[in-house]
Each structure stands twice: as C-alpha cells, then as structure tokens.
Amino acid sequence: SSNGSVKNVTVDGSVVGKDAVGAVVGYQNFCKGIQNCINKATVTGQNQVGGIVGNQYVYNQYIENCVNKGEVKGNTSVGGICGYMSQGCAKNCSNEANVTAEVQAGGAVGTIQGSSDVLNVKNSGDVTSNSDYAGGITGKDTNSYVTIINSYNTGNVKGANYVGGISGQTNSSKLANNYNTGDVTGTGNYIGGIVGLN
C-alpha cells in the first residue's frame, strides 16, 4: 500500500542490476517509509543506483535512520543512500562506503529532481564522478526547493566539472549548518569546498 514501510532490514553479499538498483528497495513507489535498515552489500547498476534505494519517486516518501556500508557503483545518478530522489526525504542516515559514477555521484544522493529534503545526513566514503557532478552529500540538485540541513562530509570528492564538498550543483537550494572536511578535487570548472555551482 502507499502507507507501507520497510523496517529493520540488513542486507549482505552483492546486489547487481541495470536501472533503479538499491540494496533494500530498487524503486520506492508505493512504500512510504524505509527505516532502520543497514546495507553491507556491494551495489552495482547502470542508472539510479543507491546503497539503500535506487529510485525514490513519489512525493512525501522518506528514508530514515539507515546506514550504507557497501560500495556503490554505476553510470548515472549514483548515491550512497539513494541514487535518484524526486520529492522525497533522507534523514538521519549515513554512508560509510565509496561511491563511483560516470556522472552525478553523491555521498548520500546522486541526483535530486524534485522538491526534497536531506536532513542530518553524513558521508565518510570517497565520492568519484568520472566526468561531472560530484558532491559529498548530493551530486546534482535540479530543483530550487531542495533543502540540505545539518549534514556533513568527511570523504574525498573527485570529478571534472561541478564538484563540491556538500553538493556538485544546486539550483538556489537552501543549505544550512553543513560542513565538509574532505578533499575536493576537480579537473575542470565550478569546484567548491561546499558547492561547485549554486
């Protein structure tokens, strides 16, 4: 049902797929909440790949109190917690593993498309985009109604263009009480200790 939930799940081993690949949920459509889950598995896919959720699609969904400990790898929209988020929320979550994408890599969320919140989230894994958009918390935010609050990154962040300690690119998003202590390295333009381009 649209009010369903997934709680208290631990995943180990490996999870491999193509699109919308997540260790706990691949495509979060009818499940409202995912809580208290831990992933230890390596997660590999192509597009929308996340340590907990691949694609969080529907308004007012949330991922809460979840931890990712497994390496996450993919092509586009790759995140330690969620690969692709549209009008959702990640709160009180942490990523402890490396995240690698061809484009749009985030320690927590790879790509945010709609109005979404990232609250009290931390990343300690290294984040690498082999081209553009890499961020310690979010890779690319395309909506002006995105909030990133009380979150921090300690992992190293690498990419070409649009590379930031918190976000590679935001679109007039609201950022408050965030910090980065990881090294931020870009080979091109729009490189920032907090945000590459806002």
C-alpha positions as CSV (number, residue, x, y, z in Angstrom):
1,S,0.0,0.0,0.0
2,S,1.0,3.7,-0.3
3,N,1.4,3.7,3.5
4,G,3.6,0.6,3.7
5,S,7.1,0.5,5.1
6,V,10.3,-1.4,5.2
7,K,11.9,-1.6,8.6
8,N,14.8,-3.2,10.4
9,V,16.4,-4.9,7.4
10,T,20.1,-5.9,6.9
11,V,21.5,-6.8,3.5
12,D,24.8,-8.5,2.8
13,G,26.5,-10.0,-0.2
14,S,26.0,-8.2,-3.5
15,V,23.2,-6.6,-5.5
16,V,23.5,-6.2,-9.2
17,G,21.1,-4.9,-11.8
18,K,20.5,-2.3,-14.6
19,D,18.3,0.6,-13.6
20,A,16.7,1.5,-10.3
21,V,19.0,-0.7,-8.2
22,G,19.1,-0.5,-4.4
23,A,20.2,-2.9,-1.7
24,V,16.9,-2.5,0.2
25,V,14.5,-1.2,-2.4
26,G,15.1,-0.7,-6.1
27,Y,12.1,1.6,-6.9
28,Q,10.4,3.2,-3.9
29,N,6.9,3.8,-5.4
30,F,4.2,2.5,-3.0
31,C,6.3,2.2,0.1
32,K,6.1,5.4,2.1
33,G,9.0,4.8,4.5
34,I,12.2,2.9,4.8
35,Q,13.6,2.9,8.4
36,N,16.4,1.4,10.4
37,C,18.0,-0.5,7.5
38,I,21.6,-1.4,7.1
39,N,23.3,-2.4,3.8
40,K,26.7,-4.2,3.8
41,A,26.4,-5.4,0.2
42,T,28.2,-4.1,-2.9
43,V,25.6,-2.4,-5.1
44,T,26.2,-2.2,-8.9
45,G,24.0,-1.0,-11.7
46,Q,23.7,1.5,-14.5
47,N,21.3,4.3,-13.7
48,Q,19.7,5.3,-10.4
49,V,21.8,3.2,-8.1
50,G,21.8,3.6,-4.3
51,G,23.1,1.9,-1.2
52,I,19.6,1.8,0.3
53,V,17.2,2.9,-2.5
54,G,17.8,3.2,-6.2
55,N,14.9,5.5,-7.2
56,Q,12.7,7.3,-4.6
57,Y,9.9,8.5,-6.9
58,V,6.7,9.6,-5.1
59,Y,6.0,12.7,-3.1
60,N,6.4,12.6,0.7
61,Q,8.4,9.3,0.9
62,Y,11.3,9.1,3.3
63,I,14.4,7.1,4.1
64,E,15.2,7.4,7.8
65,N,17.9,6.0,10.2
66,C,19.6,3.9,7.5
67,V,23.3,3.1,7.1
68,N,25.1,2.1,4.0
69,K,28.4,0.2,4.4
70,G,28.7,-1.3,0.9
71,E,30.4,0.2,-2.1
72,V,28.0,1.7,-4.7
73,K,28.9,1.8,-8.4
74,G,27.0,2.8,-11.6
75,N,26.8,5.1,-14.6
76,T,24.3,7.9,-13.8
77,S,22.6,9.1,-10.6
78,V,24.6,7.1,-8.0
79,G,24.3,7.7,-4.3
80,G,25.4,6.1,-1.0
81,I,21.8,6.3,0.3
82,C,19.7,7.0,-2.7
83,G,20.5,7.1,-6.4
84,Y,17.7,9.3,-7.7
85,M,15.3,11.3,-5.5
86,S,12.1,13.0,-6.6
87,Q,10.1,14.9,-3.9
88,G,11.4,12.7,-1.0
89,C,13.4,12.9,2.1
90,A,16.5,11.3,3.6
91,K,17.1,12.0,7.3
92,N,19.4,10.7,10.0
93,C,21.2,8.5,7.5
94,S,24.9,7.8,6.9
95,N,27.1,6.4,4.1
96,E,30.4,4.9,5.0
97,A,31.4,3.4,1.6
98,N,32.8,4.7,-1.6
99,V,30.5,5.9,-4.4
100,T,31.6,5.9,-8.0
101,A,29.7,7.1,-11.1
102,E,30.3,8.1,-14.7
103,V,28.2,11.2,-13.9
104,Q,26.2,12.5,-11.0
105,A,27.6,10.9,-7.8
106,G,26.7,11.8,-4.3
107,G,27.8,10.5,-0.9
108,A,24.1,10.4,0.1
109,V,22.0,11.2,-3.1
110,G,23.3,11.1,-6.7
111,T,20.5,13.3,-8.3
112,I,17.6,15.2,-6.8
113,Q,15.0,16.1,-9.4
114,G,12.1,17.4,-7.3
115,S,11.4,19.2,-4.0
116,S,13.3,17.2,-1.4
117,D,14.9,17.3,2.0
118,V,18.3,16.0,3.1
119,L,18.5,16.3,6.9
120,N,21.1,15.2,9.4
121,V,23.0,13.1,6.9
122,K,26.7,12.3,6.9
123,N,29.1,10.8,4.4
124,S,32.6,9.4,5.1
125,G,33.1,7.5,1.9
126,D,35.0,8.8,-1.1
127,V,32.9,10.1,-4.0
128,T,34.1,10.0,-7.6
129,S,32.4,11.1,-10.8
130,N,34.4,10.2,-13.8
131,S,33.0,13.2,-15.6
132,D,30.7,15.9,-14.0
133,Y,28.6,16.4,-10.8
134,A,30.2,15.0,-7.7
135,G,29.2,16.0,-4.1
136,G,29.9,14.8,-0.6
137,I,26.2,14.8,0.1
138,T,24.4,15.3,-3.3
139,G,25.8,15.2,-6.8
140,K,23.3,17.4,-8.7
141,D,20.2,19.2,-7.4
142,T,17.9,20.5,-10.2
143,N,15.1,21.9,-8.1
144,S,15.1,25.2,-6.2
145,Y,13.0,23.6,-3.4
146,V,15.8,21.3,-2.1
147,T,17.0,21.7,1.5
148,I,20.2,20.3,2.8
149,I,20.5,20.9,6.6
150,N,22.7,19.7,9.4
151,S,24.7,17.4,7.1
152,Y,28.4,16.9,6.7
153,N,31.0,15.1,4.6
154,T,34.5,13.8,5.5
155,G,35.2,11.8,2.4
156,N,37.3,12.9,-0.6
157,V,35.3,14.2,-3.6
158,K,36.6,14.0,-7.2
159,G,35.3,14.9,-10.6
160,A,35.8,17.0,-13.6
161,N,33.2,19.9,-13.5
162,Y,30.7,20.8,-10.8
163,V,32.4,19.3,-7.8
164,G,31.6,20.3,-4.2
165,G,32.2,19.1,-0.6
166,I,28.5,19.1,0.0
167,S,26.9,19.4,-3.5
168,G,28.3,19.5,-7.0
169,Q,25.5,21.7,-8.2
170,T,22.4,23.2,-6.5
171,N,19.6,25.3,-8.0
172,S,19.1,28.0,-5.4
173,S,18.7,25.3,-2.8
174,K,18.6,26.0,0.9
175,L,21.8,24.9,2.7
176,A,22.2,25.4,6.5
177,N,24.6,24.1,9.2
178,N,26.5,21.9,6.8
179,Y,30.3,21.3,6.7
180,N,32.9,19.5,4.7
181,T,36.4,18.4,5.8
182,G,37.2,16.1,2.8
183,D,39.5,17.0,-0.1
184,V,37.7,18.3,-3.1
185,T,39.4,17.9,-6.5
186,G,38.2,18.9,-9.9
187,T,40.0,18.9,-13.2
188,G,37.6,21.5,-14.8
189,N,35.3,24.3,-13.7
190,Y,32.9,25.0,-10.8
191,I,34.8,23.5,-7.9
192,G,33.9,24.4,-4.3
193,G,34.6,23.4,-0.7
194,I,30.8,23.3,-0.1
195,V,29.1,23.7,-3.5
196,G,30.5,23.7,-7.0
197,L,27.8,25.8,-8.6
198,N,24.7,27.3,-7.0
